[in-house]
Amino acid sequence: MRAILAVVMIVASVGASRAADTYDDPKALVSAIYSAYQPGQPAGDPAQFYSKRLTALVAEHLDEKIAESDALMQGEAVPATAPFNPFMPDASALLFDLAIGEPTTLADRSVINVSYHNFDQPRLLSIALVKEDGGWKVDDISAVGSEDHWMLSSILTYDPHSY
């Protein structure tokens, strides 16, 4: 029993330290995000990289979805589905041709473009970042490729049936 408790404590502290990472450079943050999608790497929770504003939008959206499903099921809770991952919006990941652009920064805001192929599907994302609490955080994500067109904050705010 003590051995199990010790393993749980170690895993929890490693997870907490990763979530507490701060990034002094916008490109370092985006590189850290996509390092989780390389072979053999466990994909973490994308929300650990979100700004306070984006975290609040996600929480508000999930609260509305839970309330909506409760109303539909007349009080019977519906299990939550896995949240949408805007960095890798596909169900499976086999990344190649990953290119992380140079950041364009103005004061405490920055934008970085990311392109990659997942299997044979090309993706082009624009990631908006904000500096808060001494490090960079993701404040919004937009898909700007030839087939995908979405902006995460707009989906969360105006499309209650998505995400």
C-alpha positions as CSV (number, residue, x, y, z in Angstrom):
1,M,0.0,0.0,0.0
2,R,2.8,2.4,0.9
3,A,4.6,1.6,-2.4
4,I,1.5,2.5,-4.3
5,L,1.0,5.7,-2.4
6,A,4.7,6.6,-3.1
7,V,4.3,6.0,-6.8
8,V,1.1,8.1,-6.9
9,M,2.9,11.0,-5.0
10,I,5.9,10.9,-7.5
11,V,3.6,10.9,-10.5
12,A,1.6,13.7,-9.1
13,S,4.6,15.8,-8.4
14,V,6.0,15.2,-11.9
15,G,2.7,16.2,-13.4
16,A,2.5,19.3,-11.2
17,S,6.0,20.4,-12.1
18,R,5.3,20.1,-15.8
19,A,2.1,22.1,-15.5
20,A,4.0,24.8,-13.6
21,D,6.7,25.2,-16.3
22,T,7.1,28.7,-17.4
23,Y,8.5,29.7,-20.8
24,D,10.5,32.9,-21.3
25,D,10.3,32.6,-25.1
26,P,7.1,32.1,-27.2
27,K,8.8,29.7,-29.5
28,A,10.1,27.6,-26.6
29,L,6.4,27.2,-25.4
30,V,5.2,26.1,-28.8
31,S,8.1,23.7,-29.2
32,A,7.2,22.2,-25.8
33,I,3.6,21.8,-26.9
34,Y,4.5,19.9,-30.0
35,S,7.2,17.8,-28.4
36,A,4.4,15.8,-26.8
37,Y,3.2,14.7,-30.3
38,Q,6.5,13.0,-31.2
39,P,6.7,9.2,-31.2
40,G,7.1,7.7,-27.8
41,Q,6.0,10.8,-26.0
42,P,2.8,10.9,-23.9
43,A,0.5,13.6,-25.0
44,G,-0.5,15.8,-22.1
45,D,-3.4,18.0,-21.4
46,P,-3.3,21.0,-23.8
47,A,-5.1,23.1,-21.2
48,Q,-1.9,23.3,-19.2
49,F,-0.6,25.8,-21.7
50,Y,-3.7,28.0,-21.8
51,S,-3.8,31.6,-20.6
52,K,-6.2,32.6,-17.8
53,R,-8.6,34.0,-20.4
54,L,-8.6,30.9,-22.6
55,T,-8.9,28.6,-19.5
56,A,-12.0,30.6,-18.4
57,L,-13.6,30.3,-21.8
58,V,-13.1,26.6,-21.8
59,A,-14.5,26.2,-18.3
60,E,-17.6,28.4,-19.2
61,H,-18.2,26.4,-22.4
62,L,-17.9,23.0,-20.5
63,D,-20.3,24.3,-17.8
64,E,-22.9,25.2,-20.5
65,K,-22.5,21.8,-22.2
66,I,-23.0,20.0,-18.9
67,A,-26.1,22.1,-18.1
68,E,-27.4,21.4,-21.6
69,S,-26.9,17.7,-21.4
70,D,-28.4,17.6,-17.9
71,A,-31.5,19.3,-19.3
72,L,-31.7,16.9,-22.2
73,M,-31.3,13.9,-20.0
74,Q,-33.8,15.3,-17.4
75,G,-31.4,15.2,-14.6
76,E,-29.3,12.2,-15.7
77,A,-25.7,13.2,-16.1
78,V,-24.0,12.3,-19.4
79,P,-20.3,11.4,-19.2
80,A,-18.1,14.2,-20.5
81,T,-16.3,13.4,-23.7
82,A,-12.6,14.1,-24.2
83,P,-12.1,17.8,-25.0
84,F,-11.0,19.0,-28.4
85,N,-7.3,19.4,-28.7
86,P,-6.6,22.5,-30.9
87,F,-2.9,21.8,-31.3
88,M,-3.6,18.3,-32.8
89,P,-7.3,18.3,-33.8
90,D,-7.1,14.8,-35.3
91,A,-7.9,11.7,-33.4
92,S,-4.5,10.1,-34.1
93,A,-1.1,11.6,-34.4
94,L,1.7,10.8,-36.9
95,L,3.4,14.2,-37.4
96,F,5.9,15.0,-40.0
97,D,7.2,18.2,-41.7
98,L,6.6,20.1,-38.4
99,A,7.6,23.7,-38.9
100,I,7.4,26.2,-36.1
101,G,7.8,29.8,-37.3
102,E,9.5,32.7,-35.7
103,P,7.4,34.6,-33.3
104,T,6.1,38.1,-34.1
105,T,6.1,39.9,-30.7
106,L,4.8,43.2,-29.6
107,A,5.1,43.9,-25.8
108,D,3.3,41.1,-24.0
109,R,1.6,39.6,-27.1
110,S,3.0,37.2,-29.7
111,V,1.9,35.2,-32.7
112,I,3.6,32.0,-34.1
113,N,2.5,30.0,-37.2
114,V,2.8,26.2,-37.1
115,S,2.5,23.9,-40.0
116,Y,2.7,20.1,-40.1
117,H,1.3,17.0,-41.8
118,N,-0.6,14.5,-39.7
119,F,-0.6,11.4,-41.8
120,D,-1.5,12.9,-45.2
121,Q,-3.5,15.9,-43.8
122,P,-1.8,19.3,-43.9
123,R,-2.4,21.7,-41.1
124,L,-1.6,25.4,-40.7
125,L,-2.2,27.0,-37.3
126,S,-1.7,30.4,-36.0
127,I,-1.1,30.5,-32.2
128,A,-1.6,33.7,-30.3
129,L,0.3,34.0,-27.0
130,V,0.2,36.3,-24.1
131,K,2.8,36.9,-21.3
132,E,1.3,36.4,-17.9
133,D,2.6,35.4,-14.5
134,G,6.2,35.6,-15.7
135,G,5.9,33.3,-18.7
136,W,4.2,32.8,-22.1
137,K,0.7,31.1,-22.4
138,V,-1.5,30.3,-25.3
139,D,-4.3,32.8,-25.6
140,D,-6.0,31.6,-28.8
141,I,-5.5,29.2,-31.7
142,S,-6.7,29.6,-35.3
143,A,-6.7,27.0,-38.1
144,V,-5.9,28.9,-41.3
145,G,-5.2,26.1,-43.7
146,S,-6.9,25.5,-47.0
147,E,-9.5,23.1,-45.5
148,D,-9.8,24.1,-41.9
149,H,-11.0,27.5,-40.8
150,W,-11.8,28.0,-37.1
151,M,-10.7,30.1,-34.1
152,L,-10.9,28.4,-30.7
153,S,-12.2,31.5,-28.8
154,S,-15.0,31.9,-31.3
155,I,-16.0,28.3,-31.1
156,L,-16.1,28.4,-27.4
157,T,-18.1,31.6,-27.3
158,Y,-20.5,31.3,-30.2
159,D,-20.9,27.6,-31.1
160,P,-22.4,25.7,-28.1
161,H,-22.6,22.4,-30.0
162,S,-19.0,22.1,-30.9
163,Y,-15.7,21.5,-29.0
